[in-house]
Amino acid sequence: MARVIRTSEFRNRVENREGIVLVDFYATWCGPCKMLSPVFESIGNEMMGRADFFKVDIDQSMEISEKYQISTVPTLIIFKNGREIDRLFGFIPKEHLRQKIESYM
């Protein structure tokens, strides 16, 4: 299950983490974010133990959103060993997201 994290947790949970980490930058008022949320949760549950899944509310964590220059929501950033390796924008179908994640494992 994807956990909502704040700027203060981001370094330890994402930037200092080994392996694959996905971060969903979202906003509570965003329609496509609401559509993506169950897809992100489902894939997070399926890939538990293989990848970590976190969510960042751009309105609550502006510092980290600015650091990663988030200008569109939803934005998914895929990290590997603490480094950004890919970005996806907007709603992403479940199978496409799964394939993208698996391509980095």
N, CA, C and O atoms as a GROMACS GRO file, in nm:
protein
  420
    1MET      N    1   0.084  -0.118   0.000
    1MET     CA    2   0.000   0.000   0.000
    1MET      C    3   0.089   0.125   0.000
    1MET      O    4   0.187   0.132   0.073
    2ALA      N    5   0.053   0.220  -0.081
    2ALA     CA    6   0.130   0.344  -0.092
    2ALA      C    7   0.104   0.432   0.030
    2ALA      O    8  -0.010   0.453   0.071
    3ARG      N    9   0.211   0.482   0.086
    3ARG     CA   10   0.202   0.568   0.204
    3ARG      C   11   0.228   0.712   0.164
    3ARG      O   12   0.318   0.739   0.084
    4VAL      N   13   0.150   0.804   0.218
    4VAL     CA   14   0.171   0.946   0.194
    4VAL      C   15   0.288   0.991   0.282
    4VAL      O   16   0.288   0.969   0.404
    5ILE      N   17   0.387   1.054   0.219
    5ILE     CA   18   0.501   1.104   0.295
    5ILE      C   19   0.516   1.254   0.271
    5ILE      O   20   0.466   1.309   0.173
    6ARG      N   21   0.584   1.318   0.364
    6ARG     CA   22   0.607   1.462   0.357
    6ARG      C   23   0.754   1.488   0.324
    6ARG      O   24   0.837   1.397   0.321
    7THR      N   25   0.782   1.613   0.302
    7THR     CA   26   0.918   1.654   0.266
    7THR      C   27   1.020   1.601   0.367
    7THR      O   28   1.127   1.556   0.328
    8SER      N   29   0.988   1.607   0.495
    8SER     CA   30   1.082   1.566   0.600
    8SER      C   31   1.119   1.418   0.592
    8SER      O   32   1.227   1.380   0.637
    9GLU      N   33   1.033   1.335   0.535
    9GLU     CA   34   1.061   1.191   0.524
    9GLU      C   35   1.122   1.152   0.390
    9GLU      O   36   1.174   1.041   0.375
   10PHE      N   37   1.116   1.242   0.294
   10PHE     CA   38   1.149   1.207   0.156
   10PHE      C   39   1.292   1.154   0.140
   10PHE      O   40   1.314   1.054   0.072
   11ARG      N   41   1.387   1.220   0.202
   11ARG     CA   42   1.527   1.178   0.187
   11ARG      C   43   1.546   1.033   0.233
   11ARG      O   44   1.605   0.953   0.160
   12ASN      N   45   1.497   0.999   0.352
   12ASN     CA   46   1.516   0.864   0.404
   12ASN      C   47   1.435   0.759   0.328
   12ASN      O   48   1.484   0.649   0.303
   13ARG      N   49   1.314   0.793   0.292
   13ARG     CA   50   1.225   0.695   0.227
   13ARG      C   51   1.252   0.676   0.078
   13ARG      O   52   1.224   0.570   0.023
   14VAL      N   53   1.307   0.779   0.014
   14VAL     CA   54   1.322   0.774  -0.132
   14VAL      C   55   1.468   0.792  -0.175
   14VAL      O   56   1.526   0.703  -0.239
   15GLU      N   57   1.527   0.904  -0.139
   15GLU     CA   58   1.660   0.936  -0.191
   15GLU      C   59   1.771   0.849  -0.133
   15GLU      O   60   1.874   0.830  -0.198
   16ASN      N   61   1.753   0.796  -0.014
   16ASN     CA   62   1.855   0.711   0.048
   16ASN      C   63   1.818   0.563   0.041
   16ASN      O   64   1.878   0.482   0.111
   17ARG      N   65   1.722   0.527  -0.040
   17ARG     CA   66   1.670   0.391  -0.047
   17ARG      C   67   1.734   0.314  -0.161
   17ARG      O   68   1.750   0.367  -0.270
   18GLU      N   69   1.770   0.190  -0.136
   18GLU     CA   70   1.818   0.100  -0.241
   18GLU      C   71   1.698   0.040  -0.312
   18GLU      O   72   1.590   0.024  -0.254
   19GLY      N   73   1.716   0.008  -0.438
   19GLY     CA   74   1.610  -0.057  -0.515
   19GLY      C   75   1.520   0.043  -0.584
   19GLY      O   76   1.554   0.161  -0.600
   20ILE      N   77   1.403  -0.006  -0.625
   20ILE     CA   78   1.306   0.072  -0.701
   20ILE      C   79   1.207   0.138  -0.605
   20ILE      O   80   1.151   0.073  -0.517
   21VAL      N   81   1.186   0.268  -0.625
   21VAL     CA   82   1.087   0.344  -0.547
   21VAL      C   83   1.006   0.427  -0.645
   21VAL      O   84   1.061   0.497  -0.730
   22LEU      N   85   0.874   0.419  -0.633
   22LEU     CA   86   0.785   0.503  -0.713
   22LEU      C   87   0.722   0.608  -0.623
   22LEU      O   88   0.679   0.577  -0.512
   23VAL      N   89   0.717   0.731  -0.672
   23VAL     CA   90   0.654   0.839  -0.598
   23VAL      C   91   0.548   0.903  -0.686
   23VAL      O   92   0.577   0.948  -0.797
   24ASP      N   93   0.426   0.906  -0.635
   24ASP     CA   94   0.313   0.968  -0.703
   24ASP      C   95   0.296   1.108  -0.644
   24ASP      O   96   0.251   1.123  -0.530
   25PHE      N   97   0.331   1.210  -0.721
   25PHE     CA   98   0.306   1.348  -0.681
   25PHE      C   99   0.164   1.381  -0.727
   25PHE      O  100   0.133   1.376  -0.846
   26TYR      N  101   0.077   1.416  -0.632
   26TYR     CA  102  -0.065   1.433  -0.660
   26TYR      C  103  -0.121   1.554  -0.587
   26TYR      O  104  -0.053   1.617  -0.505
   27ALA      N  105  -0.245   1.586  -0.618
   27ALA     CA  106  -0.319   1.689  -0.545
   27ALA      C  107  -0.459   1.636  -0.518
   27ALA      O  108  -0.516   1.563  -0.600
   28THR      N  109  -0.514   1.672  -0.404
   28THR     CA  110  -0.646   1.621  -0.366
   28THR      C  111  -0.757   1.671  -0.458
   28THR      O  112  -0.861   1.607  -0.469
   29TRP      N  113  -0.735   1.785  -0.524
   29TRP     CA  114  -0.836   1.846  -0.612
   29TRP      C  115  -0.824   1.799  -0.757
   29TRP      O  116  -0.902   1.843  -0.841
   30CYS      N  117  -0.730   1.712  -0.787
   30CYS     CA  118  -0.697   1.672  -0.925
   30CYS      C  119  -0.776   1.547  -0.967
   30CYS      O  120  -0.761   1.441  -0.907
   31GLY      N  121  -0.859   1.561  -1.071
   31GLY     CA  122  -0.938   1.449  -1.121
   31GLY      C  123  -0.855   1.332  -1.169
   31GLY      O  124  -0.880   1.219  -1.125
   32PRO      N  125  -0.757   1.352  -1.259
   32PRO     CA  126  -0.673   1.240  -1.303
   32PRO      C  127  -0.597   1.174  -1.188
   32PRO      O  128  -0.570   1.053  -1.193
   33CYS      N  129  -0.562   1.251  -1.084
   33CYS     CA  130  -0.495   1.194  -0.967
   33CYS      C  131  -0.587   1.094  -0.897
   33CYS      O  132  -0.544   0.988  -0.853
   34LYS      N  133  -0.714   1.130  -0.888
   34LYS     CA  134  -0.812   1.042  -0.824
   34LYS      C  135  -0.832   0.915  -0.906
   34LYS      O  136  -0.854   0.808  -0.849
   35MET      N  137  -0.823   0.926  -1.038
   35MET     CA  138  -0.835   0.808  -1.124
   35MET      C  139  -0.712   0.718  -1.111
   35MET      O  140  -0.724   0.596  -1.114
   36LEU      N  141  -0.594   0.778  -1.097
   36LEU     CA  142  -0.471   0.701  -1.088
   36LEU      C  143  -0.454   0.634  -0.952
   36LEU      O  144  -0.391   0.528  -0.944
   37SER      N  145  -0.509   0.691  -0.848
   37SER     CA  146  -0.487   0.642  -0.712
   37SER      C  147  -0.515   0.492  -0.695
   37SER      O  148  -0.430   0.423  -0.640
   38PRO      N  149  -0.630   0.439  -0.739
   38PRO     CA  150  -0.653   0.295  -0.721
   38PRO      C  151  -0.557   0.208  -0.803
   38PRO      O  152  -0.522   0.097  -0.761
   39VAL      N  153  -0.514   0.257  -0.918
   39VAL     CA  154  -0.416   0.184  -1.000
   39VAL      C  155  -0.282   0.178  -0.925
   39VAL      O  156  -0.220   0.072  -0.916
   40PHE      N  157  -0.239   0.292  -0.872
   40PHE     CA  158  -0.113   0.301  -0.798
   40PHE      C  159  -0.116   0.211  -0.675
   40PHE      O  160  -0.019   0.142  -0.645
   41GLU      N  161  -0.228   0.214  -0.602
   41GLU     CA  162  -0.244   0.130  -0.482
   41GLU      C  163  -0.240  -0.019  -0.518
   41GLU      O  164  -0.173  -0.097  -0.451
   42SER      N  165  -0.311  -0.056  -0.624
   42SER     CA  166  -0.317  -0.196  -0.666
   42SER      C  167  -0.179  -0.249  -0.706
   42SER      O  168  -0.139  -0.357  -0.663
   43ILE      N  169  -0.109  -0.173  -0.787
   43ILE     CA  170   0.026  -0.215  -0.829
   43ILE      C  171   0.119  -0.218  -0.708
   43ILE      O  172   0.203  -0.308  -0.696
   44GLY      N  173   0.104  -0.122  -0.619
   44GLY     CA  174   0.185  -0.120  -0.497
   44GLY      C  175   0.166  -0.246  -0.415
   44GLY      O  176   0.262  -0.302  -0.362
   45ASN      N  177   0.041  -0.291  -0.403
   45ASN     CA  178   0.013  -0.414  -0.330
   45ASN      C  179   0.070  -0.536  -0.401
   45ASN      O  180   0.126  -0.625  -0.337
   46GLU      N  181   0.056  -0.540  -0.533
   46GLU     CA  182   0.106  -0.654  -0.611
   46GLU      C  183   0.259  -0.663  -0.606
   46GLU      O  184   0.314  -0.773  -0.609
   47MET      N  185   0.326  -0.549  -0.600
   47MET     CA  186   0.473  -0.547  -0.606
   47MET      C  187   0.538  -0.528  -0.469
   47MET      O  188   0.657  -0.497  -0.460
   48MET      N  189   0.460  -0.547  -0.364
   48MET     CA  190   0.512  -0.531  -0.229
   48MET      C  191   0.635  -0.622  -0.211
   48MET      O  192   0.630  -0.740  -0.244
   49GLY      N  193   0.741  -0.566  -0.159
   49GLY     CA  194   0.864  -0.641  -0.140
   49GLY      C  195   0.959  -0.632  -0.258
   49GLY      O  196   1.077  -0.664  -0.246
   50ARG      N  197   0.908  -0.589  -0.373
   50ARG     CA  198   0.992  -0.574  -0.493
   50ARG      C  199   1.020  -0.427  -0.524
   50ARG      O  200   1.122  -0.394  -0.585
   51ALA      N  201   0.928  -0.340  -0.482
   51ALA     CA  202   0.941  -0.196  -0.504
   51ALA      C  203   0.864  -0.125  -0.394
   51ALA      O  204   0.769  -0.180  -0.338
   52ASP      N  205   0.904  -0.003  -0.363
   52ASP     CA  206   0.834   0.077  -0.262
   52ASP      C  207   0.753   0.186  -0.332
   52ASP      O  208   0.797   0.243  -0.432
   53PHE      N  209   0.635   0.213  -0.277
   53PHE     CA  210   0.542   0.309  -0.336
   53PHE      C  211   0.505   0.414  -0.233
   53PHE      O  212   0.461   0.382  -0.123
   54PHE      N  213   0.523   0.542  -0.271
   54PHE     CA  214   0.490   0.653  -0.184
   54PHE      C  215   0.413   0.758  -0.262
   54PHE      O  216   0.421   0.765  -0.384
   55LYS      N  217   0.338   0.840  -0.188
   55LYS     CA  218   0.262   0.949  -0.247
   55LYS      C  219   0.304   1.079  -0.179
   55LYS      O  220   0.330   1.082  -0.058
   56VAL      N  221   0.310   1.186  -0.258
   56VAL     CA  222   0.342   1.319  -0.204
   56VAL      C  223   0.234   1.415  -0.250
   56VAL      O  224   0.213   1.435  -0.369
   57ASP      N  225   0.165   1.476  -0.153
   57ASP     CA  226   0.064   1.578  -0.180
   57ASP      C  227   0.139   1.709  -0.209
   57ASP      O  228   0.204   1.764  -0.120
   58ILE      N  229   0.129   1.758  -0.332
   58ILE     CA  230   0.208   1.876  -0.370
   58ILE      C  231   0.170   2.000  -0.291
   58ILE      O  232   0.253   2.091  -0.275
   59ASP      N  233   0.048   2.006  -0.240
   59ASP     CA  234   0.005   2.123  -0.163
   59ASP      C  235   0.055   2.117  -0.019
   59ASP      O  236   0.067   2.221   0.047
   60GLN      N  237   0.084   1.997   0.031
   60GLN     CA  238   0.132   1.980   0.168
   60GLN      C  239   0.285   1.973   0.175
   60GLN      O  240   0.344   1.998   0.280
   61SER      N  241   0.347   1.940   0.063
   61SER     CA  242   0.493   1.922   0.060
   61SER      C  243   0.553   2.002  -0.055
   61SER      O  244   0.611   1.947  -0.148
   62MET      N  245   0.537   2.132  -0.047
   62MET     CA  246   0.580   2.220  -0.156
   62MET      C  247   0.731   2.218  -0.178
   62MET      O  248   0.777   2.229  -0.292
   63GLU      N  249   0.807   2.204  -0.072
   63GLU     CA  250   0.953   2.206  -0.086
   63GLU      C  251   1.003   2.093  -0.176
   63GLU      O  252   1.083   2.117  -0.267
   64ILE      N  253   0.956   1.972  -0.152
   64ILE     CA  254   1.001   1.859  -0.234
   64ILE      C  255   0.941   1.868  -0.375
   64ILE      O  256   1.005   1.828  -0.472
   65SER      N  257   0.820   1.919  -0.385
   65SER     CA  258   0.757   1.937  -0.517
   65SER      C  259   0.836   2.037  -0.601
   65SER      O  260   0.852   2.019  -0.721
   66GLU      N  261   0.884   2.142  -0.537
   66GLU     CA  262   0.965   2.242  -0.607
   66GLU      C  263   1.102   2.184  -0.643
   66GLU      O  264   1.152   2.208  -0.753
   67LYS      N  265   1.162   2.109  -0.552
   67LYS     CA  266   1.292   2.049  -0.579
   67LYS      C  267   1.288   1.963  -0.705
   67LYS      O  268   1.381   1.966  -0.786
   68TYR      N  269   1.180   1.887  -0.722
   68TYR     CA  270   1.166   1.800  -0.838
   68TYR      C  271   1.088   1.865  -0.951
   68TYR      O  272   1.049   1.799  -1.047
   69GLN      N  273   1.064   1.995  -0.939
   69GLN     CA  274   1.000   2.076  -1.044
   69GLN      C  275   0.870   2.012  -1.095
   69GLN      O  276   0.851   1.993  -1.215
   70ILE      N  277   0.782   1.979  -1.000
   70ILE     CA  278   0.654   1.920  -1.035
   70ILE      C  279   0.562   2.032  -1.082
   70ILE      O  280   0.527   2.122  -1.005
   71SER      N  281   0.523   2.028  -1.209
   71SER     CA  282   0.434   2.131  -1.264
   71SER      C  283   0.304   2.071  -1.316
   71SER      O  284   0.212   2.145  -1.349
   72THR      N  285   0.297   1.940  -1.323
   72THR     CA  286   0.178   1.869  -1.370
   72THR      C  287   0.146   1.758  -1.271
   72THR      O  288   0.237   1.691  -1.222
   73VAL      N  289   0.019   1.740  -1.242
   73VAL     CA  290  -0.021   1.627  -1.158
   73VAL      C  291  -0.127   1.546  -1.231
   73VAL      O  292  -0.211   1.602  -1.302
   74PRO      N  293  -0.124   1.416  -1.214
   74PRO     CA  294  -0.022   1.341  -1.140
   74PRO      C  295   0.108   1.329  -1.218
   74PRO      O  296   0.109   1.320  -1.341
   75THR      N  297   0.217   1.330  -1.143
   75THR     CA  298   0.350   1.299  -1.196
   75THR      C  299   0.403   1.182  -1.114
   75THR      O  300   0.409   1.189  -0.992
   76LEU      N  301   0.441   1.076  -1.182
   76LEU     CA  302   0.505   0.962  -1.116
   76LEU      C  303   0.653   0.969  -1.147
   76LEU      O  304   0.694   0.978  -1.263
   77ILE      N  305   0.734   0.963  -1.043
   77ILE     CA  306   0.879   0.957  -1.062
   77ILE      C  307   0.925   0.820  -1.014
   77ILE      O  308   0.891   0.775  -0.905
   78ILE      N  309   1.004   0.755  -1.099
   78ILE     CA  310   1.062   0.626  -1.064
   78ILE      C  311   1.208   0.651  -1.026
   78ILE      O  312   1.284   0.711  -1.101
   79PHE      N  313   1.244   0.604  -0.907
   79PHE     CA  314   1.380   0.615  -0.857
   79PHE      C  315   1.442   0.475  -0.850
   79PHE      O  316   1.373   0.377  -0.820
   80LYS      N  317   1.570   0.467  -0.877
   80LYS     CA  318   1.644   0.343  -0.858
   80LYS      C  319   1.770   0.378  -0.780
   80LYS      O  320   1.851   0.460  -0.823
   81ASN      N  321   1.784   0.314  -0.664
   81ASN     CA  322   1.898   0.340  -0.575
   81ASN      C  323   1.913   0.490  -0.546
   81ASN      O  324   2.024   0.544  -0.544
   82GLY      N  325   1.798   0.556  -0.524
   82GLY     CA  326   1.797   0.696  -0.484
   82GLY      C  327   1.807   0.797  -0.596
   82GLY      O  328   1.803   0.918  -0.571
   83ARG      N  329   1.820   0.750  -0.719
   83ARG     CA  330   1.833   0.840  -0.834
   83ARG      C  331   1.709   0.834  -0.921
   83ARG      O  332   1.656   0.726  -0.946
   84GLU      N  333   1.664   0.949  -0.968
   84GLU     CA  334   1.551   0.953  -1.061
   84GLU      C  335   1.593   0.890  -1.193
   84GLU      O  336   1.695   0.926  -1.251
   85ILE      N  337   1.510   0.794  -1.241
   85ILE     CA  338   1.541   0.730  -1.369
   85ILE      C  339   1.431   0.748  -1.473
   85ILE      O  340   1.454   0.726  -1.592
   86ASP      N  341   1.311   0.788  -1.430
   86ASP     CA  342   1.203   0.808  -1.527
   86ASP      C  343   1.092   0.891  -1.464
   86ASP      O  344   1.078   0.898  -1.342
   87ARG      N  345   1.012   0.953  -1.551
   87ARG     CA  346   0.892   1.028  -1.511
   87ARG      C  347   0.778   0.991  -1.602
   87ARG      O  348   0.795   0.972  -1.722
   88LEU      N  349   0.660   0.980  -1.543
   88LEU     CA  350   0.537   0.955  -1.618
   88LEU      C  351   0.437   1.062  -1.576
   88LEU      O  352   0.433   1.103  -1.460
   89PHE      N  353   0.356   1.106  -1.672
   89PHE     CA  354   0.262   1.215  -1.645
   89PHE      C  355   0.120   1.172  -1.676
   89PHE      O  356   0.096   1.097  -1.770
   90GLY      N  357   0.026   1.220  -1.594
   90GLY     CA  358  -0.116   1.193  -1.619
   90GLY      C  359  -0.156   1.053  -1.578
   90GLY      O  360  -0.080   0.981  -1.513
   91PHE      N  361  -0.277   1.016  -1.618
   91PHE     CA  362  -0.327   0.883  -1.586
   91PHE      C  363  -0.250   0.779  -1.667
   91PHE      O  364  -0.226   0.797  -1.786
   92ILE      N  365  -0.212   0.670  -1.602
   92ILE     CA  366  -0.139   0.562  -1.668
   92ILE      C  367  -0.215   0.432  -1.645
   92ILE      O  368  -0.244   0.397  -1.530
   93PRO      N  369  -0.250   0.360  -1.752
   93PRO     CA  370  -0.317   0.231  -1.735
   93PRO      C  371  -0.229   0.134  -1.654
   93PRO      O  372  -0.107   0.138  -1.662
   94LYS      N  373  -0.294   0.049  -1.579
   94LYS     CA  374  -0.226  -0.041  -1.487
   94LYS      C  375  -0.119  -0.126  -1.557
   94LYS      O  376  -0.007  -0.136  -1.509
   95GLU      N  377  -0.154  -0.187  -1.668
   95GLU     CA  378  -0.059  -0.276  -1.736
   95GLU      C  379   0.063  -0.199  -1.786
   95GLU      O  380   0.175  -0.249  -1.780
   96HIS      N  381   0.042  -0.078  -1.836
   96HIS     CA  382   0.154   0.004  -1.883
   96HIS      C  383   0.247   0.040  -1.767
   96HIS      O  384   0.369   0.035  -1.780
   97LEU      N  385   0.188   0.075  -1.653
   97LEU     CA  386   0.267   0.110  -1.536
   97LEU      C  387   0.346  -0.012  -1.488
   97LEU      O  388   0.464   0.000  -1.454
   98ARG      N  389   0.283  -0.128  -1.483
   98ARG     CA  390   0.350  -0.250  -1.440
   98ARG      C  391   0.471  -0.280  -1.531
   98ARG      O  392   0.580  -0.309  -1.483
   99GLN      N  393   0.449  -0.273  -1.662
   99GLN     CA  394   0.557  -0.300  -1.757
   99GLN      C  395   0.672  -0.202  -1.740
   99GLN      O  396   0.789  -0.241  -1.745
  100LYS      N  397   0.640  -0.077  -1.719
  100LYS     CA  398   0.742   0.026  -1.701
  100LYS      C  399   0.827  -0.004  -1.577
  100LYS      O  400   0.949   0.002  -1.582
  101ILE      N  401   0.761  -0.037  -1.466
  101ILE     CA  402   0.833  -0.067  -1.342
  101ILE      C  403   0.921  -0.190  -1.361
  101ILE      O  404   1.038  -0.188  -1.324
  102GLU      N  405   0.864  -0.295  -1.418
  102GLU     CA  406   0.939  -0.420  -1.435
  102GLU      C  407   1.060  -0.402  -1.527
  102GLU      O  408   1.159  -0.474  -1.514
  103SER      N  409   1.052  -0.308  -1.619
  103SER     CA  410   1.165  -0.285  -1.710
  103SER      C  411   1.288  -0.230  -1.636
  103SER      O  412   1.400  -0.238  -1.687
  104TYR      N  413   1.268  -0.177  -1.516
  104TYR     CA  414   1.379  -0.122  -1.438
  104TYR      C  415   1.428  -0.216  -1.329
  104TYR      O  416   1.523  -0.184  -1.257
  105MET      N  417   1.367  -0.331  -1.317
  105MET     CA  418   1.406  -0.426  -1.211
  105MET      C  419   1.518  -0.517  -1.257
  105MET      O  420   1.564  -0.603  -1.182
   0.00000   0.00000   0.00000
